[in-house]
Amino acid sequence: MAGFKAQVSILGGVLALTFSAWAYLFYQQQQMASQAMSSLWMPPSELLAWRFIDFALVYYMWAVMMAAMMLPSAIPMILAFARVCRQQNKAPGKLTYLFILAYLGIWLVFSIVLTLLQWQMHGLAWLSPMMDNQHSLSAVGILFLAGFYQFMPIKNACLTHCKTPMGFLLNKWQDGPAGAFKMGVEHGVNCLGCCWTQMLIMFVVGVMSLLGMALITLLVIAEKTLPLESELICKAVGVAFFGWGAFLLIT
C-alpha cells in the first residue's frame, strides 16, 4: 500500500506540473488572441533590437513548452524508476524527483538553442511578430530535416532506449542521489536525441500553436508507447514528414 501511494504521489506531481504548463500556454494564447496587437509584447524583428528581457521571455516560453510536451512521454520511465527505488527499499520520492529534475534540465538547456534559433529566424523575417512561419522554404527545410533524421540510426537507437524503461534501468542503474541525477541526465539526452527535430516543427506550425503542441506531444507519446518496432515507427513518421514537406513545396 505504501508503494502504491508513493507511485500515485509521484504521478500526481508530474501531472500537476504538466497541467500547469499547459494552462500557462493556454492563457498566453488567449492573451494573444484577445488583446490588440499594440498592447502585446512581441519579439523584435531586428536582431540588434533584442534586449535581455526579450531573450528571457522567449526562453521562458520555450522552457514551459518543453515541460508541457515532453513530461507526458517520460511518465513510463519515471514510474519505472520509482518502482525500482521502492523494490530496493530506497526513498522513491526524493530520488525520483532528482531524476525528473535532471531529465527536465536537458530540455531546459535545449530551450536556449531554440531561443537563439528563434532570434535568428525573426532577424531573417522567417517568423512573423506573432511567431507564425512566413517563409515556406524554411518550413519545407525543417520538415525534410525532420524526415531525414527519422531514418538515421541515432534516432532508432534513442527511440529504442525510450521504449524500454526497464531495460535502461537494469543496465544503467546507479545508486544514491548522484546516481539518480546522472540517470535522469542520460535519459534526457536520449530523449533529446529522439525528439529534437520534432520540436523544430513548432517553427512550421506556429511557435504558440496549441494544436501544433498537442499533435507533436501525441506523436512523441505514440512513438514511445506503440507496440511496434522502433525502426518501423521511425520510418513511417519520416515518410509522413517528407510528404508534408513536399505538399508545402508544391502548393
C-alpha positions as CSV (number, residue, x, y, z in Angstrom):
1,M,0.0,0.0,0.0
2,A,2.8,2.4,0.8
3,G,4.4,1.7,-2.6
4,F,1.1,2.4,-4.3
5,K,0.7,5.7,-2.5
6,A,4.3,6.7,-3.5
7,Q,3.5,5.9,-7.1
8,V,0.3,7.9,-7.0
9,S,2.0,10.8,-5.3
10,I,4.8,10.9,-7.9
11,L,2.4,10.6,-10.8
12,G,0.2,13.3,-9.3
13,G,3.2,15.6,-9.1
14,V,4.2,15.0,-12.7
15,L,0.6,15.5,-13.9
16,A,0.3,18.7,-11.8
17,L,3.4,20.2,-13.4
18,T,2.3,19.1,-16.8
19,F,-1.2,20.6,-16.5
20,S,0.2,23.8,-15.0
21,A,2.5,24.2,-18.0
22,W,-0.4,23.6,-20.5
23,A,-2.6,26.0,-18.5
24,Y,0.1,28.7,-18.8
25,L,0.4,28.1,-22.6
26,F,-3.4,28.3,-23.0
27,Y,-3.5,31.5,-21.0
28,Q,-0.8,33.0,-23.2
29,Q,-2.5,32.1,-26.4
30,Q,-5.8,33.5,-25.1
31,Q,-4.0,36.8,-24.3
32,M,-2.6,36.9,-27.8
33,A,-6.0,36.3,-29.3
34,S,-8.0,38.7,-27.2
35,Q,-5.7,41.8,-26.9
36,A,-4.9,44.4,-29.5
37,M,-1.5,43.9,-31.2
38,S,-0.4,47.3,-30.0
39,S,-0.7,46.2,-26.4
40,L,1.0,42.8,-26.8
41,W,4.7,42.1,-26.3
42,M,6.2,40.7,-29.5
43,P,9.7,39.6,-30.3
44,P,11.6,42.4,-32.2
45,S,12.1,41.7,-35.9
46,E,15.7,43.1,-35.9
47,L,18.5,41.1,-34.2
48,L,20.1,44.1,-32.6
49,A,16.8,45.3,-31.2
50,W,16.6,42.3,-28.8
51,R,17.2,43.1,-25.2
52,F,17.8,40.8,-22.3
53,I,14.1,40.8,-21.4
54,D,13.2,39.6,-24.9
55,F,15.5,36.7,-24.7
56,A,14.3,35.9,-21.2
57,L,10.6,35.9,-22.3
58,V,11.2,33.7,-25.3
59,Y,13.4,31.3,-23.3
60,Y,10.7,31.0,-20.6
61,M,8.1,30.3,-23.3
62,W,10.2,27.5,-24.8
63,A,11.1,26.1,-21.3
64,V,7.4,25.8,-20.4
65,M,6.6,24.3,-23.8
66,M,9.3,21.6,-23.4
67,A,7.9,20.7,-19.9
68,A,4.4,20.5,-21.3
69,M,5.3,18.5,-24.3
70,M,7.9,16.1,-23.0
71,L,6.9,15.3,-19.4
72,P,3.9,13.2,-20.5
73,S,6.1,10.9,-22.7
74,A,8.5,10.4,-19.7
75,I,5.9,9.1,-17.3
76,P,6.5,5.4,-18.0
77,M,10.2,5.8,-17.3
78,I,9.6,7.9,-14.2
79,L,7.2,5.4,-12.7
80,A,9.5,2.5,-13.6
81,F,12.4,4.4,-11.8
82,A,10.2,4.9,-8.7
83,R,9.2,1.3,-8.7
84,V,12.8,0.1,-8.8
85,C,13.6,2.5,-6.0
86,R,10.8,1.1,-3.9
87,Q,11.9,-2.5,-4.6
88,Q,15.4,-1.7,-3.4
89,N,13.9,-0.1,-0.2
90,K,15.2,3.3,-1.2
91,A,13.4,6.7,-0.9
92,P,11.4,6.7,-4.1
93,G,10.1,10.3,-3.7
94,K,13.5,12.1,-3.3
95,L,15.4,10.1,-5.9
96,T,12.6,10.2,-8.4
97,Y,12.3,14.0,-8.2
98,L,16.0,14.2,-8.7
99,F,15.6,12.0,-11.8
100,I,12.8,14.3,-13.1
101,L,14.8,17.4,-12.4
102,A,17.8,16.1,-14.4
103,Y,15.6,15.0,-17.2
104,L,13.9,18.3,-17.5
105,G,17.3,20.1,-17.2
106,I,18.3,18.7,-20.6
107,W,15.2,20.1,-22.2
108,L,15.8,23.5,-20.4
109,V,19.3,23.6,-21.9
110,F,17.8,22.8,-25.3
111,S,15.4,25.7,-24.8
112,I,18.4,28.0,-25.0
113,V,19.1,26.6,-28.5
114,L,15.5,27.1,-29.5
115,T,15.6,30.7,-28.2
116,L,18.7,31.5,-30.2
117,L,17.2,29.9,-33.3
118,Q,14.0,31.9,-33.0
119,W,16.1,35.1,-32.6
120,Q,17.8,34.3,-35.9
121,M,14.6,33.4,-37.6
122,H,13.0,36.7,-36.6
123,G,16.0,38.5,-38.0
124,L,15.7,36.7,-41.3
125,A,11.9,37.6,-41.4
126,W,11.1,33.9,-41.4
127,L,8.8,34.4,-38.4
128,S,6.1,37.0,-38.1
129,P,5.8,39.2,-35.0
130,M,3.1,36.7,-33.8
131,M,5.7,33.9,-34.2
132,D,4.0,32.2,-37.2
133,N,6.0,30.9,-40.1
134,Q,6.1,33.3,-43.1
135,H,8.8,31.7,-45.1
136,S,7.6,28.5,-46.9
137,L,11.1,27.3,-47.8
138,S,12.3,27.3,-44.2
139,A,9.2,25.3,-43.3
140,V,9.9,22.8,-46.0
141,G,13.6,22.6,-44.9
142,I,12.6,21.8,-41.3
143,L,10.2,19.1,-42.4
144,F,12.7,17.5,-44.7
145,L,15.3,17.7,-41.9
146,A,12.9,16.0,-39.5
147,G,12.0,13.4,-42.1
148,F,15.7,12.6,-42.9
149,Y,16.5,12.3,-39.2
150,Q,13.9,9.7,-38.7
151,F,15.9,7.3,-41.0
152,M,19.2,7.9,-39.1
153,P,20.5,5.1,-36.8
154,I,20.8,7.5,-33.9
155,K,17.1,8.2,-34.0
156,N,16.3,4.5,-33.9
157,A,18.8,3.9,-31.0
158,C,17.4,6.8,-29.0
159,L,13.7,5.7,-29.6
160,T,14.6,2.1,-28.6
161,H,16.0,3.4,-25.3
162,C,12.8,5.4,-24.6
163,K,10.6,2.4,-25.5
164,T,12.3,0.1,-22.9
165,P,12.3,1.8,-19.5
166,M,13.1,-1.4,-17.5
167,G,16.0,-2.3,-19.9
168,F,17.5,1.1,-19.4
169,L,17.1,0.9,-15.6
170,L,18.6,-2.6,-15.4
171,N,21.6,-1.8,-17.5
172,K,22.3,1.8,-16.3
173,W,21.3,1.8,-12.6
174,Q,23.4,3.9,-10.3
175,D,22.7,4.2,-6.5
176,G,22.1,7.3,-4.5
177,P,21.1,10.8,-5.3
178,A,24.1,11.4,-7.6
179,G,23.2,8.2,-9.5
180,A,19.5,9.2,-9.8
181,F,20.6,12.6,-11.2
182,K,23.1,11.0,-13.7
183,M,20.4,8.6,-14.9
184,G,18.0,11.4,-15.4
185,V,20.5,13.3,-17.5
186,E,21.2,10.2,-19.6
187,H,17.6,9.6,-20.1
188,G,17.1,13.3,-21.0
189,V,20.0,13.1,-23.5
190,N,18.5,10.0,-25.2
191,C,15.1,11.6,-25.2
192,L,16.5,14.8,-26.8
193,G,18.3,12.6,-29.4
194,C,14.9,11.0,-30.2
195,C,12.8,14.1,-30.4
196,W,14.8,17.3,-31.1
197,T,13.8,17.6,-34.7
198,Q,10.1,17.2,-33.8
199,M,10.4,20.2,-31.6
200,L,11.7,22.2,-34.5
201,I,8.4,21.6,-36.2
202,M,6.9,24.2,-33.9
203,F,8.6,26.8,-36.2
204,V,6.5,25.3,-39.1
205,V,3.1,25.2,-37.4
206,G,3.5,28.4,-35.4
207,V,5.5,28.7,-32.2
208,M,2.5,29.4,-30.0
209,S,0.1,27.0,-31.7
210,L,-1.6,24.9,-29.1
211,L,-2.9,22.5,-31.7
212,G,0.6,22.1,-33.0
213,M,2.0,21.5,-29.5
214,A,-0.8,18.9,-28.8
215,L,-0.2,17.0,-32.0
216,I,3.6,16.9,-31.6
217,T,3.1,15.7,-28.0
218,L,0.8,12.9,-29.1
219,L,3.3,12.0,-31.8
220,V,6.1,11.7,-29.3
221,I,3.9,9.6,-26.9
222,A,2.8,7.4,-29.8
223,E,6.4,6.8,-30.9
224,K,7.4,5.7,-27.4
225,T,4.4,3.6,-26.5
226,L,3.1,1.9,-29.6
227,P,3.8,-1.8,-29.5
228,L,5.7,-1.7,-32.8
229,E,9.4,-1.9,-33.6
230,S,11.1,1.4,-33.2
231,E,12.7,1.2,-36.7
232,L,9.3,0.8,-38.3
233,I,7.8,3.7,-36.4
234,C,10.8,6.0,-37.3
235,K,10.5,5.3,-41.0
236,A,6.7,5.7,-41.0
237,V,6.9,9.1,-39.3
238,G,9.8,10.1,-41.6
239,V,7.7,9.3,-44.7
240,A,4.9,11.5,-43.2
241,F,7.3,14.4,-42.7
242,F,8.6,14.1,-46.3
243,G,5.1,14.0,-47.6
244,W,4.1,17.1,-45.6
245,G,7.2,19.0,-46.8
246,A,6.5,18.0,-50.4
247,F,2.9,19.2,-50.1
248,L,4.1,22.6,-48.8
249,L,6.7,22.8,-51.6
250,I,4.1,22.3,-54.4
251,T,1.3,24.4,-53.0
